[in-house]
Amino acid sequence: MGAPVHEHISDAVKAPDLVRLTPNTLLARFETLKVYAALGAVRTLLERGTIRPGGTVIDSSSGIYALALALACHRYGLRCHIVASTTVDATMRVQLEILGATVDQMPPSHDLRLDQERRVRRVREILAERPGTHWMRQYHDPVHYAGYQEFADLVAAALPGQALTVVGAVGTGASTAGLVLPLRRHGLDVRLVGLQPFGSVTFGSDHLSDPEAIIAGIGSAIPFGNVRHRLYDTLHWIDFRHATAGAVGLLRDHAVFAGLSTGAAYLAAGWEAAHHPERTHLVIGPDTGHRYVERAFARHREMPDARALRPRRVTRLADLAPPWSVMAWRGADAPEQARHAPHATVLEDAP
C-alpha cells in the first residue's frame, strides 16, 4: 500500500512518530501536538453551529496552539486572531501571519502571571470590539479534548493490552486527559504521570520559582479549567536546567530533537521506567526543539548528564524543592489555589 495523500498539511503533521527508546519506553514525537486539539475543536464547533464558515475565532497562546489553530482555520476557511505570549518567536509569528492570522503579541515580561493576565485582558477587549468572534478558550473549554480520541485509537492499536504509563506535560490538561480518558474507558491499565515547572499554580508549586524558566506551555500562573487533577497518579516538577539536560540527552542518545517539555518528560520517564520495569512508558513529545536552540540547546556543554540526575521524593507540596521533585498524586483534588470554580461542573461532564 502506498503512502496516503493528504488533503491538507494539518492531516500530515498531526499524527506522531512512535519511536522506541528502550525496551519499556516509547516516544510519541510530534511536530506540533496541538493540531489534534485545534482540528477537533474547530470541527466540533462547526458541526454544532457554534461557529460558522468564514467566521472569526480568537485565543491566547504561548506558541504551538497558535500554529495549530492557524492551521485549523486555514483548513476550514475561518479567520484567526492570536493574542500571543511574549515567548512567541519571530519564526512562529511569521508563519502565523502568512497563514492569515492576525497576531497581537504581549510586550517582554519575566512574569508568567503578568503575561497570561495581559493576554486574557486583550482577548476580552477584542471580543468587546468585535461581536460574533468566538473565543476558543483552550484553557477551559473541554471541546479541546475531542481531537485526541484519534491519538488514543492510534496508541491502543500500537500497544494492545499493555500496562501503560503515559508521561506528559500538564499544560492546559487537554492532551493528557484527551488521551488517557478514552484509553481507560476501554478498560486499559493506564497510569498518568504529569510534568510541571516550578512556579505553576496548577499543582501547587507557585510558592517556588525558577529564574531561568522558559518551558512555555507546561504550567500556569492562573487556574486552568481543563486540568483534571484526579486523573493523575504521579507528578514531577522539573526546572529549566534539568529539562534542558533531558532534551540534550534525548538528542545525544536517540538523535531526537525535541522541545524542553519533551526533555522533562524523557527525564521523568527514565526514572519511572527504572522503578516500574513491568510497564510500558509512553513519553509525549509535543514539539520540536527549534524554538529552544539559542536559550537552551546552545548551552548543552554546561548542562548536567541526564543519566546521573535523580529526583527528590516528597509527600507534601510544602516540601517541593528545585531542581526536581516527584510526588505520588494518587488522583487527589486540585490544590485550593488551582481550582477554577466556574468550570467545575462542565469538567465533570467532559468527554
N, C-alpha and C positions, 0 to 999 in steps of 0.2 A: 504494500500500500504506500502511495506517495505521501509526501508532506502535505498537510492541509493548506488550502489557500484561504487566507483571512480576508473578510470584507472590510475590516478596519484595523489599524495598528493596535488599538486597545485590546483586541482579541489575541494578538500575538504576544503582547507583553504582560498580560495579566497572570498567566499561569507560571508557577515556579519551576525551576530545575531542581530535582531531588538528587542530592549528592551524598554518598555515604562517606562519612568522615572517619568513623571507627566501626568495629563490629556492632556496637549498640547505639551509635549516634548518627543521625542523618541531618542534613541541612536542606531546608526549603528556601532556595535562593531566588529572590525576586529582583526584577529591575525596579519596580515600584509596586509594593504590596497593595496600596490603597486603590488601585484600579478596580479590584473586586468590589470594594465598598462603594466607590463612586458610581460604577456602572449599575450595580444592584440597586442602589438608592434612587438614581435618576430613572431607571426603567420602571421601578415600582411606583414612583410618584407620578410618572406619565400615565401608567396603567390606571391609577386611581383617579386621574384627572386633577390632582393637586397642582401640578404644573402642566402647561400646555406647550406644544411645539412652538418654537420661536420665542418663548418666554425667557425671563432672566432669573438666574439663581446666583446666590451670593454666599460666601462663607469665609471664615478666618482659617489660616493655615500657617504652619511653620515650614512647609516645604512639599513633601511628597503627596499630600492630599490635594494641594493646589494643582499640581500637574495632573493628577488622576481626574479631578473634577473638570479641568480644562479639556482633557481627552474625551471624557464622557459627554460634555457639552458639544464638542466638535462632532462627535458621532451622532448625537440625537438632535442636532440643529437648535441648540439653546444658546443664549448669551450668558456669559460667565463673568462674575466680578469677584476678585480675590482681595481680601484685606490681609496682607502678608506680614508675617513676623519680620523683625529686624534680621533674623538669621537666614532669610531667603537670599541666595547669592545671585550675581549677575547672570550666570548660566541658566539658572532656573527662571529668573524674571524674563529674560529674552525669549525663552521657549513659550512662556505663558502669553506674552504679548503677541508673538507670531501666530499662536493658536487662536487669537482673537479675544483673549481675556483682558479685562480692564484690571489693572493692579494698583492698589493703594498700599504702600509699604510704610511701616512704622519707623520712626527715627531710631538711631542706635540706642541701645539700652543694655545694661548689665543686670537689670532687674526683671526676672522672668514674670513676676506678678504684674509689674507695670506694663510690660509688653503685651501680655494677654488682656489686661483690662483696657488698654488703649484700643486693641483690635475689636473687642466686643463693643466698646463705645462707638467706634467708627461704623461698624456694621449697623448699629441701631440708628445712627444718623442717616445712613444711606437708605435704610428701609423707610424712614420717615419722609425722605425726599422723593422716593420712587415707589409709590404704592403698587402692589402687584408683583414686586420682586420677592422670590421665595428664598428664605433663609434655610440653608441645608442643615445647619446645626449638627455638624459631625460629632460634636462632643456630647450631645444629649438625645438625638433622635434615633431610636432603635432601628429605623429603616436601614441604617448603615450595616446592620448585621446580615441583611438579606443576601448580599452578593457572596458571602463567604461559604454559603451552602455548597457551591461548586468546588471550592477548595477542600471542604470536608469530604465530599464524594471522592475527590482525587486521592486524598490521604487514606481513606478507608479502602480504596481499591489497591493502593500500593502496599499497604501494611495490614492485610486482612488478619483479624483475630489476634493481633499482637497487643500485649500490655504496653500502653503508650504514655509517655510523659512529654507534654508539649512545653517548650521553653521559649518564652517570647516577651518582648517589651509590652507593658500595660498600655501606655499612651491613652487613647480615648476609650479603650476597653473593647472596641468593636471587633478587632481582628482575632483576639484570643477567645472572646465569648462566641463570636460567629463561627469559629472552628470547633470549639470544644462542645458547645451545646448540641449540635447535630450528631456528633460522634457519640456522646453519652446517651442521647435519645435512642440510638441504635444498639444500646446495651454494651458498648465497648468500654473496656477498663482504661480510662483516661485520667491522668493526673495533670494539673496545670501549675506550672511554675512561672511566676511573673517577675519582670525586671523593673526596677525603679532607680532613678537618680536620687542623690541626697538633695534635700530642699523641696521635694514634691509633697504636696498635701495629700495626694491620693491614698497612700498607705502610711501616712503619719511620720514622714521624715522631714517635715517642714521646719522642725526646730534645729536642723543642721544645714550646712551649706557646703558647696563645692565650688571654690572660686574659679576653677577652670572649666566648669561645666558648659559644654556646647552640644550635648546629646539631645538635639531638638526632637520633641515629639514623644518621648517615652515617659515623661512625668508631667506634672501640672502644679501651678501655684494657686489654682482655683478648682473647686469641685467639678467633676465631670459626671453627668447623669448616666452615661453609657457604661460606666465601670460596674461590673457585677462582682463585688468583693467576695461573695460567698462561693464563687466558682473556683477560687484559688486555693491550692494546697500548701504552697511554699512561696515565699518572697525573697528575692535577692536585691540588695541595694548596692550599687557599684558606682564608683567615682570615675571621673574622666580618664585618669591615667590608667586605671585597671581596664576600662572599656577599650581604650586605645591599645593596651597590651594584648587584649583578646583579639582585636581586629588585625593587629600586626601578626600575631601568632597564627591566625586563620589563613592569612595570605602566605606566610612563610611555610607553614606545614602542609597546606592543602591547595595553594595557588588560587584561593577565592578572595577577590577584592570586594569587600562589603563594608557597610557603614558601622558606626560605633555602637548602635543598639545591637547589631549582629555580633560585634565583638564581645559585648557584655553577655549576650545570650550564650555564645560559644564558651566563654569562661565558666558561666554557671552550669551549663550542660555537662562540661567536663567533670565538675565536682559531683553533680547529681549522678552521672553515669558510673562514676567510681564507687558511689555508695549504694547504687541500685543496678548492678550489672545485669539483672534478670529482665529489665525493662528496655524498650526501645525509646530513645530520646530524640525528639524532633525539634531542631532549632529553627526558629522563624527568622529569616534574614530579609527584612523589609525593603532594603535599598542597597545600591552600590556605594563604594567609598569615595566617589569623586568629589563630593562637596566637603569632605574632611581632609583633603590632601594637604593643604597648607597648614592648617591648625592642628592636625593630629599625625597623619602618616609621615610628614616631613621630619617629625621628631622621633622617628622609630628607634634611633640609636640610644636615646635616653630612657626608653621605656623598659620596665622590668620584663623578665621572661615569664610569659603567661603560665608555663608549666610549673613554675615554682610558687605560684600565688595560691593562698588559701583564705577562705572567709572566716570572719568572727561569728560564732554561733551565739544567737541571743534568744531570749524567751519573752522579752518585753520591748515595746517600741522605745521606751526611755533608755534602753541600753544600746541602741543603734550607734554605730561609730564608723566613720570612713576608715579605710578606703573600700571595704567590702564587708557587708554583714548579711547573714542569712537567718531566716526565722520560719518555723512551721506556722502557717497561717490557719490551716485546718478549716477553711470555709467560714471564718469569722465575719461579722458585720463590718461595715466601714467605720473607721475612726470618726469621732464626732465632727471634727473639722472638715471631713471629706464628704459629708452627707449633703445630697442635693435634693432637698425635700420636695420641690415642685414636680420632680420627675420620678419619685419613688414608685408610685402606682403604675405609671407607664412601663417602667423597667420590669416590674413583676410579670407583666404580660408580654414582654419582648419575645420575638421568635427565637 
